[in-house]
Every structure is written in structure tokens, then in C-alpha cells.
């Protein structure tokens, strides 16, 4: 079972942003996934309070919202770090050494795939395929894609980001 | 190959920069801006900068083409911009150092048309990719775009259109190969007040990216094909379901829909006819199983994307219970060409049962990786060695994996087989979405099977027990084998589980998930046996079964390995032979990578003991060093 987040957000914290999102929708059941996507775009994850409000807006049981949110890997029920690092584990990346790249990133950040650092700076996860297979192995940091990764390039890619702040 | 001739610098030239996902990661936005700036600075009147979608040759990215000469530049960087502008655009002298180098001959090739990777392809689906600006509908219209739609609406009835597609022999490019015309006919004949047309752009197979490139490079082709299909079945609403991992494709398709509506190619009363179609974009949310048509429809309806049993087929009861047709991006991108050039022309390419062309994403251990489009029936050998340029680094070919997690791994003996739906299924693999991953001697086939199973196991929606539980059991066994804990009875057990999962699952995911295991068992059983019986990984890939040693007669005591070792398990001193503590070693291979080539002192072995000292010993003096010191 995937635990709901232990954040302290209340209805009041999420309401304004959600009202804005709801104003683009009619409240039909088919709108659930786009609404969840927009809500996640706002909060960078799906706070429990937001899921309850979405259930109310669509007049659906909370369990259905929870069921859909946990079915799709895009939806996060716990807060993400400021930077989302995703390592591709597609086939082309796999045969060209993605596992070593991931291990190096895990070592440098002190995180395992799926974890977020305690200071909320980084979230590290793997992704099935980003479709940039000719540049394998690949990784992304937020919306930037990095191709032809090597263990040596990891420090550079992670380093460039931390210097940029 | 011909030499690039210097030409007049005042000529009108356009440099097209690729802005597909691959080249963008190589900073093609920055290159475009730098080019624009440099052209203004140089005051060049004739030179223009434009961009295109994916050329397919992402390996060489960022790529640029200068027209009208057709000069192809590979691996362009911002630092090259000044030289391109001054030498080529101003003085008419192409920059030779940026030419593509043939991986076999090493020869520099100036012209796009002479590059084997392109010249051996036959592009129908990808005909415009890399050739036009995907964000301008006028570019697409200049190539004859939307004329097929016009022809269909003005000259053909839906029945005539369906007949034309049936005669062309077009089969679904999503992988299963169902005849497209027949699919349309079912839906056309179905009774319903509302029908839906869906474009399946949920390209989830790891290792395939042709749908992404088509949508990024030529989105109007997909929209035109989809509109024609909607006319055939009588749909007035359409959905394009694109996976969320493809933000650029989503953006370009949305823009293309808006442009098509403005020009009257979409919306109410298209081109003055009675036919209306509204297309909506739905973004997927990261579930592989949603590539399955009934799961995809559930996802559009806002539900968990779980497949349901068929019948009823979507043609009769699809989205919201209404008659629905679902076609893949590539099938739809082919449709406008069939209308323009005719069913007979299309059926002239390919084999008897598989007509036309197919697109493959050629990746893995291959010199030229990228997207290729070839006639059906072409032998695998030609794809891998002629278009793909063979295996890099002098390594030996081992297998080619087609069809992604649903497909299989084929050995060298299949290289002369023609590529089409039937031959690939007969070999235990499938066409699938067109991923083609080449593997060399360093790829462990047990590990590849384990890899695919870990993917399908994680993506199983959980509805059918054989798929949900069976793939987990198979994965556990494969993980055990890779750790060197396999048992002889594992092989028949894997076989049995695989066949039961195939027989007992509802949708394509479960029905094909065991294929990578079953084909590797069929063609590479010796590798399984080596792992199980000898605790040996022949490809020297499974970390639990390999060891690294430093050869005492080669080590010069430079200490590079010890300094780089992440687990600090190498002991030694200056001019002392270094020794790896096998108990602490994590088998990362860093020592092998960093050991200077002239020493080559680190070896990787599996199930083999190498004679090395237990403690560091002094480096043996080389005779040559001794001879040199005599002179002192």
C-alpha cells in the first residue's frame, strides 16, 4: 500500500489553486486525469487535501481518486525534491550501461532510486524510456536531457546544476 | 563520394537545425540562436536559419543541413557556429571537419544524400521528418499536405476510401499488424449515433521512439491521416493519446491541430463538406499497459487503465460504449501517401503479406543508431551492417532484439531472414512497435531477459493472475540465475511458466511478456546453462559472477586504480603490484576502465581463478628500463 503523504496541508492551503484549476473544467468524470495532472503541476505532488477536494468537485468517491492516482506512475503522493533527476532504464540505455550511471548517481547523492533527499533538494527516480535511445544512456534533470552518459560525466552533470544556484 | 565544391558566397542558403528531442539535448536551441546572431553580425543577406523535427540520426546530433547543396553537418556545437557562418554561408566553403564520417571506411561524407544511413532507406512514414518546419502548416502544405484530405472529401465515398486502404495492404503499425482497411470497415458498418477515432501515440516500448519523432517532426501528417480515417468510419470526435513523457510532441501536435482548424482542415464542415471532426489531445500518465486499446480507452474515460476482455471489440463498443477505431501514429501517417500515390503504388513495396515500409529504432551496440524506414522484407543483416554500419569497437554480434518487451532476441542465424510480420512471429519474436536493439558479445542474454521481465512485471496492471503473479515468479528465478544461485530445474520451470502466462492473460502485455525469456531460452540456452551449472556469465556482465584481477607481470604500480576505486579495496604502493581485495570489491569495473591502455593490467573473468599475489609485491623491472639505465 502506498502511504498518503504526512504533510500538514489543509483544505484552505490547496483551495485557491484548485478553484483556479476547476474553473477550466465542467466536473465530468473523464476530466479526472487532466485535473490530477494540473494539480500535480501546481503542488509538484498530490496532497491528500487536494485529492479530497477533487473527489468533491467530480462527485466521485475518494477511493476512486486514490485508485487512479496510484495506478499511473506519473502521480506522486509524497512531495518531490526541488530537482527531479530521472535515469532512463530503457533497453538501449540498459545495454549501454545505464545501471552503472544510476549507481554512480546514487553514490554521489547518497540516495536510492525512488528517494528524496532529506533537505528536499533532489528526488531520484528511474523512467521506463524517454525515447532518446540513440543517445543512450540518458538521464534528465527536470526538463533538461543529458545523453551519452558515463560514470565520469555524472559529477559534471550534477555539479553543473549545483553551481548554477 | 564526391567532393564538396566551393560555391558562391552570395547564394541564398538556408541552414536547417534539427530540433527533435535528441538534438535539443545537444543544445540545438542555443545553436539556432547563435547562428541567427552570427548571420546578422556578418550582414549576410541571403542566409537564413530554420529548424526541422527529428532527422532520425540522433546519434550524430545535433545535426544541421545546409540547403540547397544538401551539406550535412554532424555533432554541431555553439563553438562551430562562427566557422559555419563565415566559411560556408559567407564564403561558400563547407566546413569539412563537421562532415559525417562513415564508421566503416572512415571517409568524410559531405552530402546528406550520400550517407548510407539515409541512402538505403525508403521513407514514406518519415518522408517529411527533418525536411520541413513542423510548426508551420504552410511547409506541410507546400509538400502537397492536406491534398489527400481534399481528394477524399471531394471525390471518394467512405466505402471507396476503405476499399482503397484495403487494396493497399496497409497493416497496423502498432505491432499486431491487423489490416487497417478491415478495421475501418468494421467500425464504418457498426451502428451508432456517435463514433470515435483515436490515435494511439502511447509509445511505451523502451527502445522505440518513432512515434515521438513523427509527431515532433511532421505532426500534420498524423492529423491528416487521422481526419481521413475519421471520415471513413464516420467519427466526429477524435482523441490523440500521447504519453506524458513526450512534452515536445504534445506541444507540436496541439499547435498543429490549432493551425489545421484555422485553415479549415479540422472543425465543422471541413473544406465545405458535411464532414466535421474535432480532435482532442489526451496526455497519458505513465502506464505502459495503456498502449493496449481497451486500457487506453479506459484511461481516456478517466479510469485506471486496465484492459477488458474482447469481444465486444472497440469497433462495436469502444470509448464510452460507442463504435471506435484506434490506429497507431505510423499507420495514420501512411494514409495520406496512399491516397496521393494510390493503393497499387503502396502495395508495390514490401512482401506478399506485409506491404509497404516499416520504421525501426535502431539502437544498442550499433555504429549508426537512429530511426530508419525500410521496405518490408529487407534482411536483418542489411539493416544492421549496411544501414547501421555494424557493431562498433570490433566486437562480435550476438543478438538483435525486436518488438521491445513483447518481442524476442534473435541470434546470428536469423540475420538473413526477411523482416516482416510473419517471419518475425515464426522466429518467436514480433514486429511490435519497431524497437530494434543490437547486442554484442558483452551483452548477457539472461540479464536481457531479466531486464525485460522486470519491466513487464512492474507494468502488469494486475488484473490477470498469471500475468501479475507469474511474471513475478519468472523474474525471481531470473534474478536468482543472474546471482549464480540458479538450479537445473529452473529452465523447464521458466518454460512452463512462460507458456502458462501467455495462455492465461487477457491482453497483449501478458500474452507476450514471456517472449524475451522464451526466445533466449530457445536460442541462447547455453548461456542459461553456464550461469546455472558453472556459475559463469559468458558475457562477463552479471556482477555476482565476475571478478577483477590485477596481473602482477603487467602492473606498473602507478596507483590510478587504487585512487579511483569507489570501494577502496585496492591495496598497493608506488612501484608495487596492486592487489584487489575480492571480498570488498563491488565489481564496478572502474579499475579496468582507468588502467592505462599501455599497461592493460586489469582483467575481468568469470568462474576463473587468476594467479595473483595475496599482498602487494614489488613491480618486476622491465628489461628495457634496465637497458636504458646502463648508459648512466
Boltz contact constraints between the chains, C-beta under 6 A:
constraints:
  - contact:
      token1: [A, 29]
      token2: [B, 302]
      max_distance: 6.0
  - contact:
      token1: [A, 30]
      token2: [B, 301]
      max_distance: 6.0
  - contact:
      token1: [A, 30]
      token2: [B, 302]
      max_distance: 6.0
  - contact:
      token1: [A, 32]
      token2: [B, 302]
      max_distance: 6.0
  - contact:
      token1: [A, 33]
      token2: [B, 285]
      max_distance: 6.0
  - contact:
      token1: [A, 33]
      token2: [B, 302]
      max_distance: 6.0
  - contact:
      token1: [A, 67]
      token2: [B, 304]
      max_distance: 6.0
  - contact:
      token1: [A, 68]
      token2: [B, 304]
      max_distance: 6.0
  - contact:
      token1: [A, 71]
      token2: [B, 304]
      max_distance: 6.0
  - contact:
      token1: [A, 72]
      token2: [B, 285]
      max_distance: 6.0
  - contact:
      token1: [A, 72]
      token2: [B, 286]
      max_distance: 6.0
  - contact:
      token1: [A, 72]
      token2: [B, 287]
      max_distance: 6.0
  - contact:
      token1: [A, 73]
      token2: [B, 286]
      max_distance: 6.0
  - contact:
      token1: [A, 74]
      token2: [B, 244]
      max_distance: 6.0
  - contact:
      token1: [A, 74]
      token2: [B, 285]
      max_distance: 6.0
  - contact:
      token1: [A, 74]
      token2: [B, 286]
      max_distance: 6.0
  - contact:
      token1: [A, 90]
      token2: [B, 206]
      max_distance: 6.0
  - contact:
      token1: [A, 90]
      token2: [B, 207]
      max_distance: 6.0
  - contact:
      token1: [A, 91]
      token2: [B, 206]
      max_distance: 6.0
  - contact:
      token1: [A, 91]
      token2: [B, 207]
      max_distance: 6.0
  - contact:
      token1: [A, 91]
      token2: [B, 437]
      max_distance: 6.0
  - contact:
      token1: [A, 92]
      token2: [B, 207]
      max_distance: 6.0
  - contact:
      token1: [A, 92]
      token2: [B, 363]
      max_distance: 6.0
  - contact:
      token1: [A, 92]
      token2: [B, 364]
      max_distance: 6.0
  - contact:
      token1: [A, 92]
      token2: [B, 437]
      max_distance: 6.0
  - contact:
      token1: [A, 94]
      token2: [B, 451]
      max_distance: 6.0
  - contact:
      token1: [A, 95]
      token2: [B, 364]
      max_distance: 6.0
  - contact:
      token1: [A, 95]
      token2: [B, 439]
      max_distance: 6.0
  - contact:
      token1: [A, 95]
      token2: [B, 443]
      max_distance: 6.0
  - contact:
      token1: [A, 128]
      token2: [B, 206]
      max_distance: 6.0
  - contact:
      token1: [A, 129]
      token2: [B, 206]
      max_distance: 6.0
  - contact:
      token1: [A, 130]
      token2: [B, 245]
      max_distance: 6.0
  - contact:
      token1: [A, 131]
      token2: [B, 209]
      max_distance: 6.0
  - contact:
      token1: [A, 131]
      token2: [B, 212]
      max_distance: 6.0
  - contact:
      token1: [A, 132]
      token2: [B, 21]
      max_distance: 6.0
  - contact:
      token1: [A, 132]
      token2: [B, 22]
      max_distance: 6.0
  - contact:
      token1: [A, 133]
      token2: [B, 207]
      max_distance: 6.0
  - contact:
      token1: [A, 133]
      token2: [B, 209]
      max_distance: 6.0
  - contact:
      token1: [A, 133]
      token2: [B, 361]
      max_distance: 6.0
  - contact:
      token1: [A, 133]
      token2: [B, 363]
      max_distance: 6.0
  - contact:
      token1: [A, 134]
      token2: [B, 22]
      max_distance: 6.0
  - contact:
      token1: [A, 134]
      token2: [B, 58]
      max_distance: 6.0
  - contact:
      token1: [A, 134]
      token2: [B, 59]
      max_distance: 6.0
  - contact:
      token1: [A, 134]
      token2: [B, 363]
      max_distance: 6.0
  - contact:
      token1: [A, 134]
      token2: [B, 369]
      max_distance: 6.0
  - contact:
      token1: [A, 134]
      token2: [B, 370]
      max_distance: 6.0
  - contact:
      token1: [A, 135]
      token2: [B, 22]
      max_distance: 6.0
  - contact:
      token1: [A, 135]
      token2: [B, 58]
      max_distance: 6.0
  - contact:
      token1: [A, 145]
      token2: [B, 25]
      max_distance: 6.0
  - contact:
      token1: [A, 147]
      token2: [B, 25]
      max_distance: 6.0
